[in-house]
Amino acid sequence: MTQSGLSVLKVAVPIDMTVRDSRPEDIAEIHRIYAASVMHGTGSFEETPPSAAEMVARRQAILDRGLPYLVAEFRGGVVGYAYAGPFRPRSAYRYTLEDSVYVAPELRGLAVGRTLLAALIDRCIALGYRRMIAVIGDSENHASIRAHEANGFIHAGTLVHVGLKFGRWLDSVYMQRPLADEAGRDPQD
């Protein structure tokens, strides 16, 4: 049970990994993981991997907002990462975050993503945010959809054929979950 009274679903971890705050020296592995996702997957709608310098800037922008940027470490190496960023730039969305989770191709299917997401949710609850949104690239991305469902997300809608990558049209799946007990609470600004 968390401070807000909401339960975060915990999952059995089939490998012995540690989830921790990312560090500058993790960028090479973060870059490798994301580049593989961009070049070979449909979870990201980017078509060209950003440079390591761009990944440094993106990470710093998240940290500058006081938001979590986590990594999963296994046998001394980074095998996945997750962060929460603003859902949209308009001020009315200030209590809503969007999650991003990426796992090294060689360790997919071992609950790395689910574990990272659970830790990310816990951190965002502790920071006082109200709702988390997942924008999942490709409705065929069943692993990401299942990882989000396992962490309490519900389907909120699908935008059909909004991206074109690898010569095929892709959907974006929207999922959401509360981060706070919303019953009877007035907004606090």
N, CA, C and O atoms as a DFTB+ gen file, in Angstrom:
756 C
 N C O
     1  1       0.857      -1.170       0.000
     2  2       0.000       0.000       0.000
     3  2       0.903       1.232       0.000
     4  3       1.927       1.257       0.683
     5  1       0.531       2.225      -0.746
     6  2       1.317       3.447      -0.821
     7  2       0.725       4.523       0.082
     8  3      -0.318       4.327       0.704
     9  1       1.408       5.658       0.142
    10  2       0.924       6.765       0.956
    11  2      -0.454       7.228       0.526
    12  3      -1.245       7.653       1.368
    13  1      -0.763       7.158      -0.754
    14  2      -2.038       7.658      -1.245
    15  2      -3.175       6.681      -1.003
    16  3      -4.336       7.022      -1.231
    17  1      -2.867       5.478      -0.546
    18  2      -3.894       4.482      -0.333
    19  2      -4.104       3.577      -1.535
    20  3      -4.899       2.641      -1.462
    21  1      -3.411       3.832      -2.643
    22  2      -3.526       2.983      -3.817
    23  2      -2.459       1.913      -3.774
    24  3      -1.331       2.162      -3.349
    25  1      -2.815       0.740      -4.208
    26  2      -1.842      -0.338      -4.278
    27  2      -1.110      -0.282      -5.601
    28  3      -1.714      -0.037      -6.646
    29  1       0.175      -0.507      -5.554
    30  2       0.963      -0.695      -6.757
    31  2       1.189      -2.184      -6.852
    32  3       1.694      -2.803      -5.915
    33  1       0.819      -2.762      -7.978
    34  2       0.964      -4.192      -8.142
    35  2       2.438      -4.541      -8.251
    36  3       3.163      -3.948      -9.050
    37  1       2.871      -5.472      -7.476
    38  2       4.255      -5.936      -7.524
    39  2       4.293      -7.226      -8.331
    40  3       3.345      -8.011      -8.306
    41  1       5.370      -7.435      -9.030
    42  2       5.491      -8.611      -9.867
    43  2       6.690      -9.430      -9.425
    44  3       7.663      -8.902      -8.887
    45  1       6.599     -10.724      -9.664
    46  2       7.732     -11.587      -9.392
    47  2       8.819     -11.262     -10.415
    48  3       8.539     -11.129     -11.606
    49  1      10.034     -11.139      -9.953
    50  2      11.142     -10.788     -10.830
    51  2      11.949     -12.043     -11.113
    52  3      12.572     -12.596     -10.206
    53  1      11.945     -12.506     -12.374
    54  2      12.650     -13.741     -12.665
    55  2      14.166     -13.600     -12.711
    56  3      14.869     -14.610     -12.739
    57  1      14.685     -12.388     -12.718
    58  2      16.133     -12.206     -12.638
    59  2      16.422     -11.286     -11.465
    60  3      15.579     -10.487     -11.059
    61  1      17.619     -11.413     -10.933
    62  2      18.026     -10.613      -9.781
    63  2      18.585      -9.287     -10.273
    64  3      19.767      -9.184     -10.598
    65  1      17.734      -8.282     -10.325
    66  2      18.165      -6.973     -10.806
    67  2      17.900      -5.926      -9.744
    68  3      17.144      -6.142      -8.797
    69  1      18.542      -4.790      -9.930
    70  2      18.377      -3.645      -9.046
    71  2      17.820      -2.495      -9.863
    72  3      18.292      -2.231     -10.968
    73  1      16.818      -1.808      -9.328
    74  2      16.316      -0.587      -9.948
    75  2      16.857       0.578      -9.129
    76  3      16.718       0.617      -7.906
    77  1      17.473       1.521      -9.826
    78  2      18.091       2.666      -9.145
    79  2      17.956       3.899     -10.013
    80  3      17.578       3.814     -11.182
    81  1      18.272       5.063      -9.422
    82  2      18.325       6.300     -10.196
    83  2      19.417       6.178     -11.251
    84  3      20.477       5.602     -11.008
    85  1      19.138       6.726     -12.418
    86  2      20.161       6.714     -13.462
    87  2      21.298       7.663     -13.083
    88  3      21.132       8.586     -12.285
    89  1      22.453       7.399     -13.684
    90  2      23.632       8.232     -13.475
    91  2      24.195       8.622     -14.843
    92  3      23.919       7.945     -15.833
    93  1      24.967       9.685     -14.912
    94  2      25.522      10.094     -16.212
    95  2      26.275       8.966     -16.925
    96  3      26.233       8.870     -18.151
    97  1      26.942       8.137     -16.178
    98  2      27.712       7.056     -16.816
    99  2      26.841       5.954     -17.415
   100  3      27.360       5.054     -18.075
   101  1      25.533       6.011     -17.198
   102  2      24.607       5.028     -17.781
   103  2      24.209       5.380     -19.211
   104  3      23.587       4.567     -19.894
   105  1      24.553       6.562     -19.666
   106  2      24.057       7.042     -20.963
   107  2      24.437       6.116     -22.116
   108  3      23.617       5.904     -23.009
   109  1      25.622       5.568     -22.132
   110  2      26.014       4.692     -23.248
   111  2      25.061       3.504     -23.366
   112  3      24.652       3.149     -24.472
   113  1      24.706       2.893     -22.250
   114  2      23.786       1.747     -22.287
   115  2      22.355       2.189     -22.580
   116  3      21.635       1.513     -23.315
   117  1      21.943       3.313     -22.012
   118  2      20.614       3.859     -22.312
   119  2      20.513       4.133     -23.809
   120  3      19.510       3.803     -24.442
   121  1      21.544       4.731     -24.363
   122  2      21.583       5.029     -25.799
   123  2      21.513       3.740     -26.614
   124  3      20.775       3.675     -27.597
   125  1      22.258       2.731     -26.226
   126  2      22.241       1.435     -26.944
   127  2      20.848       0.827     -26.933
   128  3      20.362       0.366     -27.966
   129  1      20.201       0.822     -25.771
   130  2      18.863       0.232     -25.634
   131  2      17.857       0.991     -26.493
   132  3      17.057       0.384     -27.205
   133  1      17.902       2.320     -26.423
   134  2      16.932       3.098     -27.186
   135  2      17.199       3.000     -28.687
   136  3      16.260       2.892     -29.475
   137  1      18.450       3.035     -29.083
   138  2      18.775       2.924     -30.508
   139  2      18.256       1.610     -31.078
   140  3      17.734       1.588     -32.192
   141  1      18.389       0.516     -30.333
   142  2      17.859      -0.775     -30.787
   143  2      16.345      -0.718     -30.928
   144  3      15.784      -1.265     -31.878
   145  1      15.688      -0.060     -29.989
   146  2      14.228       0.068     -30.064
   147  2      13.807       0.892     -31.269
   148  3      12.832       0.559     -31.943
   149  1      14.531       1.956     -31.541
   150  2      14.206       2.808     -32.689
   151  2      14.451       2.062     -33.993
   152  3      13.607       2.091     -34.889
   153  1      15.599       1.393     -34.111
   154  2      15.980       0.759     -35.372
   155  2      15.212      -0.530     -35.671
   156  3      15.009      -0.875     -36.835
   157  1      14.780      -1.247     -34.614
   158  2      14.188      -2.566     -34.840
   159  2      12.781      -2.730     -34.285
   160  3      12.153      -3.764     -34.509
   161  1      12.276      -1.744     -33.574
   162  2      10.974      -1.890     -32.936
   163  2       9.999      -0.796     -33.327
   164  3      10.344       0.161     -34.020
   165  1       8.780      -0.967     -32.867
   166  2       7.735       0.010     -33.157
   167  2       7.198       0.665     -31.885
   168  3       6.182       1.359     -31.927
   169  1       7.867       0.450     -30.764
   170  2       7.468       1.094     -29.519
   171  2       7.733       2.583     -29.539
   172  3       7.028       3.352     -28.886
   173  1       8.737       2.991     -30.277
   174  2       9.036       4.413     -30.477
   175  2       8.732       4.736     -31.928
   176  3       9.033       3.947     -32.823
   177  1       8.143       5.881     -32.156
   178  2       7.864       6.287     -33.526
   179  2       9.012       7.097     -34.120
   180  3       8.906       7.590     -35.243
   181  1      10.111       7.238     -33.372
   182  2      11.300       7.832     -33.987
   183  2      11.837       6.832     -35.004
   184  3      11.746       5.620     -34.808
   185  1      12.399       7.355     -36.094
   186  2      12.924       6.470     -37.134
   187  2      14.440       6.484     -37.225
   188  3      15.041       5.595     -37.828
   189  1      15.054       7.492     -36.627
   190  2      16.504       7.591     -36.581
   191  2      16.903       7.750     -35.124
   192  3      16.406       8.652     -34.449
   193  1      17.791       6.892     -34.621
   194  2      18.192       7.018     -33.219
   195  2      18.862       8.361     -32.953
   196  3      19.705       8.805     -33.732
   197  1      18.488       9.004     -31.857
   198  2      19.172      10.240     -31.484
   199  2      20.600       9.933     -31.036
   200  3      20.923       8.797     -30.688
   201  1      21.428      10.937     -31.048
   202  2      22.810      10.768     -30.602
   203  2      22.861      10.584     -29.087
   204  3      21.888      10.844     -28.378
   205  1      24.008      10.134     -28.617
   206  2      24.198      10.016     -27.166
   207  2      24.091      11.394     -26.514
   208  3      23.562      11.514     -25.409
   209  1      24.583      12.426     -27.181
   210  2      24.485      13.787     -26.629
   211  2      23.022      14.208     -26.491
   212  3      22.659      14.860     -25.512
   213  1      22.190      13.848     -27.447
   214  2      20.756      14.156     -27.357
   215  2      20.112      13.388     -26.201
   216  3      19.238      13.920     -25.516
   217  1      20.533      12.157     -25.983
   218  2      20.000      11.361     -24.865
   219  2      20.399      11.992     -23.527
   220  3      19.618      11.985     -22.575
   221  1      21.613      12.535     -23.464
   222  2      22.047      13.258     -22.257
   223  2      21.117      14.444     -22.015
   224  3      20.669      14.663     -20.889
   225  1      20.829      15.201     -23.058
   226  2      19.965      16.380     -22.920
   227  2      18.547      15.984     -22.526
   228  3      17.929      16.649     -21.695
   229  1      18.031      14.921     -23.107
   230  2      16.676      14.468     -22.775
   231  2      16.600      14.018     -21.312
   232  3      15.651      14.352     -20.602
   233  1      17.593      13.270     -20.876
   234  2      17.625      12.819     -19.474
   235  2      17.681      14.021     -18.545
   236  3      16.955      14.081     -17.554
   237  1      18.543      14.978     -18.866
   238  2      18.698      16.153     -18.006
   239  2      17.412      16.965     -17.925
   240  3      17.093      17.511     -16.869
   241  1      16.672      17.050     -19.025
   242  2      15.404      17.782     -19.019
   243  2      14.406      17.141     -18.049
   244  3      13.646      17.847     -17.386
   245  1      14.407      15.821     -17.965
   246  2      13.530      15.114     -17.012
   247  2      13.999      15.396     -15.589
   248  3      13.193      15.740     -14.725
   249  1      15.283      15.252     -15.348
   250  2      15.820      15.478     -14.005
   251  2      15.633      16.928     -13.561
   252  3      15.370      17.185     -12.386
   253  1      15.765      17.876     -14.490
   254  2      15.585      19.290     -14.148
   255  2      14.167      19.588     -13.664
   256  3      13.950      20.559     -12.940
   257  1      13.221      18.775     -14.053
   258  2      11.837      18.933     -13.588
   259  2      11.605      18.227     -12.253
   260  3      10.506      18.284     -11.703
   261  1      12.635      17.565     -11.734
   262  2      12.491      16.843     -10.477
   263  2      11.784      15.506     -10.646
   264  3      11.251      14.956      -9.682
   265  1      11.780      14.987     -11.858
   266  2      11.087      13.731     -12.157
   267  2      12.075      12.566     -12.185
   268  3      13.269      12.767     -12.406
   269  1      11.579      11.356     -11.963
   270  2      12.471      10.192     -11.907
   271  2      12.912       9.700     -13.284
   272  3      12.142       9.700     -14.245
   273  1      14.163       9.286     -13.348
   274  2      14.751       8.650     -14.520
   275  2      15.533       7.458     -13.960
   276  3      16.620       7.630     -13.408
   277  1      14.984       6.265     -14.102
   278  2      15.489       5.064     -13.437
   279  2      16.140       4.109     -14.425
   280  3      15.849       4.141     -15.621
   281  1      17.022       3.261     -13.913
   282  2      17.577       2.168     -14.701
   283  2      17.439       0.865     -13.932
   284  3      17.389       0.845     -12.702
   285  1      17.377      -0.224     -14.693
   286  2      17.455      -1.566     -14.119
   287  2      18.858      -2.074     -14.392
   288  3      19.343      -2.024     -15.522
   289  1      19.502      -2.562     -13.347
   290  2      20.869      -3.049     -13.453
   291  2      20.870      -4.549     -13.189
   292  3      20.254      -5.024     -12.235
   293  1      21.565      -5.284     -14.039
   294  2      21.685      -6.737     -13.911
   295  2      23.125      -7.117     -14.236
   296  3      23.646      -6.784     -15.301
   297  1      23.753      -7.816     -13.305
   298  2      25.147      -8.244     -13.485
   299  2      26.059      -7.085     -13.870
   300  3      26.937      -7.224     -14.722
   301  1      25.839      -5.944     -13.232
   302  2      26.707      -4.796     -13.424
   303  2      26.413      -3.943     -14.639
   304  3      27.098      -2.947     -14.870
   305  1      25.409      -4.311     -15.424
   306  2      25.094      -3.519     -16.616
   307  2      23.653      -3.041     -16.609
   308  3      22.791      -3.639     -15.965
   309  1      23.403      -1.967     -17.325
   310  2      22.053      -1.431     -17.454
   311  2      21.311      -2.253     -18.500
   312  3      21.780      -2.418     -19.626
   313  1      20.136      -2.769     -18.110
   314  2      19.354      -3.621     -19.007
   315  2      17.987      -3.029     -19.335
   316  3      17.200      -3.636     -20.061
   317  1      17.711      -1.854     -18.803
   318  2      16.461      -1.186     -19.104
   319  2      16.437       0.157     -18.404
   320  3      17.214       0.409     -17.483
   321  1      15.536       1.015     -18.852
   322  2      15.389       2.307     -18.197
   323  2      13.946       2.771     -18.326
   324  3      13.209       2.336     -19.211
   325  1      13.567       3.659     -17.428
   326  2      12.209       4.205     -17.421
   327  2      12.264       5.616     -16.853
   328  3      13.083       5.925     -15.988
   329  1      11.388       6.451     -17.349
   330  2      11.292       7.802     -16.812
   331  2       9.870       8.297     -16.966
   332  3       9.086       7.762     -17.750
   333  1       9.554       9.325     -16.204
   334  2       8.259       9.990     -16.298
   335  2       8.497      11.425     -16.729
   336  3       9.352      12.127     -16.190
   337  1       7.723      11.836     -17.707
   338  2       7.806      13.208     -18.185
   339  2       6.428      13.826     -18.230
   340  3       5.429      13.135     -18.027
   341  1       6.361      15.110     -18.490
   342  2       5.055      15.759     -18.590
   343  2       4.231      15.112     -19.706
   344  3       4.765      14.781     -20.765
   345  1       2.934      14.935     -19.466
   346  2       2.065      14.361     -20.493
   347  2       1.878      15.331     -21.650
   348  3       2.014      14.945     -22.811
   349  1       1.573      16.563     -21.349
   350  2       1.393      17.609     -22.345
   351  2       1.963      18.899     -21.766
   352  3       2.097      19.011     -20.547
   353  1       2.304      19.883     -22.615
   354  2       2.941      21.096     -22.098
   355  2       2.000      22.104     -21.431
   356  3       2.473      22.952     -20.674
   357  1       0.710      22.044     -21.677
   358  2      -0.216      23.020     -21.095
   359  2      -0.286      22.871     -19.585
   360  3      -0.237      21.755     -19.068
   361  1      -0.401      23.980     -18.879
   362  2      -0.327      23.981     -17.411
   363  2      -1.414      23.141     -16.741
   364  3      -1.188      22.601     -15.657
   365  1      -2.575      23.020     -17.356
   366  2      -3.650      22.240     -16.736
   367  2      -3.284      20.763     -16.584
   368  3      -3.900      20.051     -15.791
   369  1      -2.294      20.303     -17.333
   370  2      -1.851      18.904     -17.255
   371  2      -0.758      18.691     -16.204
   372  3      -0.171      17.610     -16.158
   373  1      -0.472      19.662     -15.376
   374  2       0.705      19.624     -14.503
   375  2       0.728      18.482     -13.494
   376  3       1.790      18.180     -12.952
   377  1      -0.394      17.843     -13.226
   378  2      -0.423      16.713     -12.287
   379  2      -0.477      15.362     -12.999
   380  3      -0.648      14.322     -12.364
   381  1      -0.328      15.391     -14.325
   382  2      -0.395      14.176     -15.131
   383  2       0.952      13.942     -15.800
   384  3       1.536      14.854     -16.387
   385  1       1.434      12.714     -15.702
   386  2       2.729      12.336     -16.284
   387  2       2.534      11.264     -17.351
   388  3       1.535      10.544     -17.359
   389  1       3.501      11.175     -18.241
   390  2       3.561      10.097     -19.227
   391  2       4.801       9.266     -18.930
   392  3       5.885       9.806     -18.707
   393  1       4.630       7.951     -18.928
   394  2       5.780       7.084     -18.674
   395  2       6.423       6.641     -19.980
   396  3       5.777       6.595     -21.027
   397  1       7.702       6.316     -19.898
   398  2       8.454       5.707     -20.990
   399  2       9.306       4.609     -20.387
   400  3       9.997       4.825     -19.392
   401  1       9.259       3.425     -20.991
   402  2       9.988       2.264     -20.493
   403  2      10.623       1.552     -21.684
   404  3       9.950       1.256     -22.671
   405  1      11.923       1.280     -21.582
   406  2      12.640       0.568     -22.640
   407  2      13.518      -0.506     -22.013
   408  3      14.147      -0.284     -20.978
   409  1      13.555      -1.679     -22.655
   410  2      14.298      -2.829     -22.138
   411  2      15.262      -3.320     -23.214
   412  3      14.936      -3.333     -24.401
   413  1      16.455      -3.722     -22.778
   414  2      17.439      -4.275     -23.703
   415  2      16.844      -5.491     -24.414
   416  3      16.193      -6.320     -23.778
   417  1      17.058      -5.605     -25.718
   418  2      16.443      -6.695     -26.477
   419  2      16.752      -8.084     -25.915
   420  3      15.911      -8.980     -25.964
   421  1      17.946      -8.253     -25.389
   422  2      18.356      -9.582     -24.901
   423  2      17.665      -9.980     -23.591
   424  3      17.752     -11.139     -23.185
   425  1      16.986      -9.050     -22.929
   426  2      16.332      -9.369     -21.654
   427  2      14.827      -9.119     -21.680
   428  3      14.196      -9.056     -20.625
   429  1      14.258      -8.979     -22.840
   430  2      12.805      -8.810     -22.915
   431  2      12.124     -10.110     -22.505
   432  3      12.631     -11.203     -22.759
   433  1      10.971      -9.968     -21.869
   434  2      10.218     -11.135     -21.424
   435  2      10.582     -11.603     -20.027
   436  3      10.065     -12.621     -19.566
   437  1      11.462     -10.883     -19.342
   438  2      11.898     -11.286     -17.998
   439  2      11.426     -10.317     -16.915
   440  3      12.024     -10.251     -15.840
   441  1      10.371      -9.574     -17.187
   442  2       9.737      -8.639     -16.235
   443  2      10.594      -7.424     -15.907
   444  3      10.354      -6.761     -14.898
   445  1      11.577      -7.120     -16.727
   446  2      12.382      -5.920     -16.506
   447  2      11.495      -4.685     -16.651
   448  3      11.525      -3.800     -15.797
   449  1      10.717      -4.620     -17.711
   450  2       9.840      -3.481     -17.938
   451  2       8.783      -3.336     -16.854
   452  3       8.529      -2.230     -16.378
   453  1       8.171      -4.433     -16.467
   454  2       7.152      -4.385     -15.406
   455  2       7.745      -3.883     -14.095
   456  3       7.129      -3.092     -13.381
   457  1       8.929      -4.348     -13.796
   458  2       9.589      -3.960     -12.545
   459  2       9.981      -2.489     -12.567
   460  3       9.775      -1.772     -11.588
   461  1      10.541      -2.042     -13.674
   462  2      10.877      -0.623     -13.812
   463  2       9.629       0.251     -13.688
   464  3       9.648       1.279     -13.010
   465  1       8.555      -0.160     -14.341
   466  2       7.325       0.622     -14.306
   467  2       6.762       0.694     -12.887
   468  3       6.305       1.755     -12.462
   469  1       6.789      -0.407     -12.157
   470  2       6.304      -0.397     -10.770
   471  2       7.104       0.582      -9.915
   472  3       6.535       1.329      -9.119
   473  1       8.430       0.576     -10.083
   474  2       9.277       1.507      -9.323
   475  2       9.001       2.946      -9.736
   476  3       8.970       3.839      -8.889
   477  1       8.803       3.176     -11.018
   478  2       8.507       4.517     -11.515
   479  2       7.185       5.027     -10.936
   480  3       7.095       6.182     -10.520
   481  1       6.178       4.181     -10.908
   482  2       4.878       4.554     -10.338
   483  2       5.042       4.934      -8.874
   484  3       4.525       5.961      -8.434
   485  1       5.756       4.111      -8.122
   486  2       5.980       4.417      -6.697
   487  2       6.616       5.792      -6.520
   488  3       6.200       6.564      -5.657
   489  1       7.613       6.095      -7.329
   490  2       8.299       7.386      -7.222
   491  2       7.373       8.543      -7.557
   492  3       7.414       9.585      -6.903
   493  1       6.536       8.364      -8.574
   494  2       5.629       9.447      -8.984
   495  2       4.507       9.648      -7.966
   496  3       4.042      10.771      -7.772
   497  1       4.078       8.585      -7.327
   498  2       3.100       8.710      -6.244
   499  2       3.707       9.522      -5.107
   500  3       3.069      10.428      -4.570
   501  1       4.942       9.193      -4.746
   502  2       5.618       9.900      -3.654
   503  2       5.802      11.383      -3.976
   504  3       5.856      12.212      -3.068
   505  1       5.899      11.718      -5.256
   506  2       6.059      13.116      -5.666
   507  2       4.731      13.874      -5.707
   508  3       4.715      15.088      -5.912
   509  1       3.623      13.166      -5.513
   510  2       2.323      13.826      -5.444
   511  2       1.589      13.990      -6.758
   512  3       0.640      14.770      -6.840
   513  1       2.009      13.271      -7.789
   514  2       1.296      13.361      -9.058
   515  2      -0.015      12.576      -8.980
   516  3      -0.185      11.719      -8.113
   517  1      -0.923      12.875      -9.884
   518  2      -2.291      12.382      -9.798
   519  2      -2.631      11.280     -10.801
   520  3      -3.445      10.406     -10.499
   521  1      -2.030      11.306     -11.973
   522  2      -2.389      10.343     -13.010
   523  2      -1.180      10.093     -13.898
   524  3      -0.368      10.989     -14.130
   525  1      -1.068       8.853     -14.397
   526  2      -0.005       8.502     -15.329
   527  2      -0.642       7.965     -16.603
   528  3      -1.577       7.164     -16.568
   529  1      -0.109       8.429     -17.728
   530  2      -0.581       8.041     -19.047
   531  2       0.529       7.242     -19.736
   532  3       1.709       7.577     -19.639
   533  1       0.125       6.193     -20.422
   534  2       1.043       5.445     -21.285
   535  2       0.596       5.660     -22.718
   536  3      -0.578       5.484     -23.040
   537  1       1.520       6.038     -23.569
   538  2       1.255       6.141     -25.001
   539  2       2.133       5.067     -25.640
   540  3       3.335       5.254     -25.832
   541  1       1.511       3.956     -25.958
   542  2       2.247       2.777     -26.429
   543  2       2.224       2.740     -27.943
   544  3       1.166       2.685     -28.570
   545  1       3.421       2.772     -28.518
   546  2       3.532       2.673     -29.960
   547  2       3.198       1.270     -30.418
   548  3       3.773       0.299     -29.926
   549  1       2.271       1.156     -31.357
   550  2       1.900      -0.095     -32.015
   551  2       0.974      -0.943     -31.142
   552  3       1.371      -1.412     -30.075
   553  1      -0.229      -1.129     -31.594
   554  2      -1.195      -1.960     -30.862
   555  2      -0.774      -3.424     -30.817
   556  3      -1.365      -4.213     -30.080
   557  1       0.238      -3.794     -31.594
   558  2       0.784      -5.156     -31.545
   559  2       1.878      -5.283     -30.480
   560  3       2.469      -6.353     -30.333
   561  1       2.150      -4.228     -29.753
   562  2       3.178      -4.237     -28.701
   563  2       2.569      -4.841     -27.429
   564  3       2.392      -4.160     -26.419
   565  1       2.258      -6.125     -27.510
   566  2       1.555      -6.828     -26.432
   567  2       2.337      -6.844     -25.125
   568  3       1.739      -6.776     -24.051
   569  1       3.655      -6.932     -25.194
   570  2       4.457      -6.973     -23.966
   571  2       4.296      -5.674     -23.171
   572  3       4.146      -5.707     -21.950
   573  1       4.325      -4.543     -23.857
   574  2       4.168      -3.262     -23.165
   575  2       2.746      -3.112     -22.626
   576  3       2.550      -2.645     -21.504
   577  1       1.782      -3.499     -23.406
   578  2       0.391      -3.435     -22.944
   579  2       0.213      -4.293     -21.699
   580  3      -0.401      -3.848     -20.730
   581  1       0.739      -5.512     -21.709
   582  2       0.623      -6.408     -20.535
   583  2       1.374      -5.847     -19.328
   584  3       0.886      -5.943     -18.202
   585  1       2.552      -5.264     -19.548
   586  2       3.307      -4.682     -18.431
   587  2       2.516      -3.550     -17.783
   588  3       2.509      -3.415     -16.560
   589  1       1.860      -2.751     -18.590
   590  2       1.046      -1.661     -18.049
   591  2      -0.192      -2.208     -17.329
   592  3      -0.540      -1.735     -16.248
   593  1      -0.847      -3.191     -17.918
   594  2      -2.008      -3.800     -17.251
   595  2      -1.607      -4.393     -15.910
   596  3      -2.343      -4.263     -14.932
   597  1      -0.453      -5.042     -15.850
   598  2       0.027      -5.646     -14.602
   599  2       0.299      -4.601     -13.532
   600  3       0.335      -4.915     -12.342
   601  1       0.490      -3.362     -13.956
   602  2       0.739      -2.265     -13.021
   603  2      -0.472      -1.356     -12.853
   604  3      -0.329      -0.197     -12.464
   605  1      -1.653      -1.869     -13.143
   606  2      -2.886      -1.154     -12.842
   607  2      -3.398      -0.186     -13.887
   608  3      -4.323       0.576     -13.605
   609  1      -2.833      -0.186     -15.081
   610  2      -3.309       0.685     -16.144
   611  2      -4.530       0.075     -16.823
   612  3      -4.655      -1.145     -16.921
   613  1      -5.421       0.934     -17.287
   614  2      -6.567       0.489     -18.075
   615  2      -6.497       1.142     -19.449
   616  3      -5.914       2.212     -19.624
   617  1      -7.104       0.474     -20.407
   618  2      -7.134       0.980     -21.777
   619  2      -8.000       2.238     -21.822
   620  3      -9.118       2.248     -21.306
   621  1      -7.474       3.298     -22.442
   622  2      -8.208       4.555     -22.534
   623  2      -8.568       4.911     -23.977
   624  3      -9.373       5.813     -24.209
   625  1      -7.985       4.215     -24.935
   626  2      -8.309       4.483     -26.331
   627  2      -7.172       4.101     -27.257
   628  3      -6.038       3.894     -26.824
   629  1      -7.490       4.013     -28.522
   630  2      -6.494       3.695     -29.541
   631  2      -6.646       4.668     -30.695
   632  3      -7.738       4.854     -31.231
   633  1      -5.544       5.281     -31.066
   634  2      -5.506       6.119     -32.260
   635  2      -5.011       5.226     -33.401
   636  3      -3.877       4.748     -33.377
   637  1      -5.850       5.014     -34.371
   638  2      -5.589       4.035     -35.421
   639  2      -4.792       4.662     -36.564
   640  3      -5.119       5.740     -37.060
   641  1      -3.737       3.954     -36.965
   642  2      -2.918       4.298     -38.132
   643  2      -2.408       5.740     -38.097
   644  3      -2.549       6.481     -39.069
   645  1      -1.816       6.126     -36.971
   646  2      -1.307       7.494     -36.830
   647  2       0.198       7.601     -37.097
   648  3       0.729       8.708     -37.190
   649  1       0.882       6.478     -37.219
   650  2       2.313       6.495     -37.499
   651  2       2.647       5.543     -38.629
   652  3       2.002       4.507     -38.788
   653  1       3.650       5.893     -39.409
   654  2       4.122       5.039     -40.496
   655  2       5.592       4.732     -40.248
   656  3       6.435       5.630     -40.268
   657  1       5.891       3.467     -40.015
   658  2       7.263       3.046     -39.757
   659  2       7.453       1.650     -40.333
   660  3       6.555       0.812     -40.250
   661  1       8.604       1.403     -40.908
   662  2       8.926       0.118     -41.531
   663  2       7.896      -0.268     -42.598
   664  3       7.617      -1.448     -42.809
   665  1       7.343       0.737     -43.258
   666  2       6.417       0.480     -44.354
   667  2       5.028       0.038     -43.928
   668  3       4.257      -0.455     -44.752
   669  1       4.695       0.207     -42.647
   670  2       3.332      -0.147     -42.229
   671  2       2.771       0.905     -41.287
   672  3       3.503       1.588     -40.571
   673  1       1.450       1.013     -41.310
   674  2       0.754       1.966     -40.455
   675  2       0.632       1.397     -39.062
   676  3       0.316       0.222     -38.878
   677  1       0.888       2.250     -38.077
   678  2       0.890       1.824     -36.676
   679  2      -0.113       2.633     -35.872
   680  3      -0.381       3.800     -36.158
   681  1      -0.657       1.975     -34.858
   682  2      -1.574       2.615     -33.925
   683  2      -0.804       3.126     -32.713
   684  3       0.329       2.712     -32.469
   685  1      -1.419       4.019     -31.964
   686  2      -0.947       4.407     -30.636
   687  2      -2.027       4.000     -29.646
   688  3      -3.191       4.373     -29.791
   689  1      -1.631       3.236     -28.646
   690  2      -2.550       2.773     -27.615
   691  2      -2.369       3.661     -26.389
   692  3      -1.252       3.828     -25.898
   693  1      -3.454       4.222     -25.902
   694  2      -3.430       5.059     -24.700
   695  2      -3.965       4.246     -23.527
   696  3      -5.027       3.629     -23.607
   697  1      -3.204       4.262     -22.440
   698  2      -3.613       3.615     -21.195
   699  2      -3.396       4.632     -20.073
   700  3      -2.606       5.565     -20.220
   701  1      -4.099       4.449     -18.955
   702  2      -3.932       5.375     -17.838
   703  2      -4.163       4.674     -16.517
   704  3      -4.799       3.622     -16.449
   705  1      -3.635       5.278     -15.473
   706  2      -3.886       4.805     -14.111
   707  2      -3.791       5.977     -13.147
   708  3      -3.018       6.911     -13.360
   709  1      -4.591       5.917     -12.079
   710  2      -4.481       6.963     -11.060
   711  2      -3.205       6.762     -10.245
   712  3      -2.730       5.641     -10.068
   713  1      -2.670       7.866      -9.761
   714  2      -1.517       7.829      -8.871
   715  2      -1.901       8.295      -7.477
   716  3      -1.096       8.225      -6.548
   717  1      -3.125       8.767      -7.334
   718  2      -3.594       9.277      -6.046
   719  2      -5.018       8.811      -5.837
   720  3      -5.742       8.544      -6.796
   721  1      -5.413       8.716      -4.599
   722  2      -6.798       8.418      -4.271
   723  2      -7.594       9.674      -4.587
   724  3      -7.523      10.664      -3.859
   725  1      -8.348       9.630      -5.670
   726  2      -8.998      10.833      -6.175
   727  2     -10.383      11.077      -5.584
   728  3     -10.968      12.131      -5.836
   729  1     -10.921      10.156      -4.820
   730  2     -12.281      10.297      -4.295
   731  2     -12.374      11.479      -3.331
   732  3     -11.692      11.517      -2.307
   733  1     -13.224      12.432      -3.673
   734  2     -13.528      13.516      -2.762
   735  2     -12.428      14.528      -2.550
   736  3     -12.533      15.344      -1.635
   737  1     -11.383      14.516      -3.345
   738  2     -10.282      15.460      -3.132
   739  2     -10.392      16.631      -4.080
   740  3     -10.644      16.461      -5.273
   741  1     -10.203      17.803      -3.550
   742  2     -10.155      19.011      -4.378
   743  2      -8.716      19.221      -4.835
   744  3      -7.778      18.837      -4.136
   745  1      -8.540      19.828      -6.006
   746  2      -7.184      20.133      -6.479
   747  2      -6.456      21.064      -5.506
   748  3      -7.057      21.960      -4.914
   749  1      -5.186      20.838      -5.360
   750  2      -4.322      21.680      -4.534
   751  2      -3.319      22.344      -5.441
   752  3      -2.527      21.659      -6.087
   753  1      -3.331      23.639      -5.507
   754  2      -2.356      24.355      -6.349
   755  2      -1.322      25.050      -5.501
   756  3      -0.423      25.701      -6.034
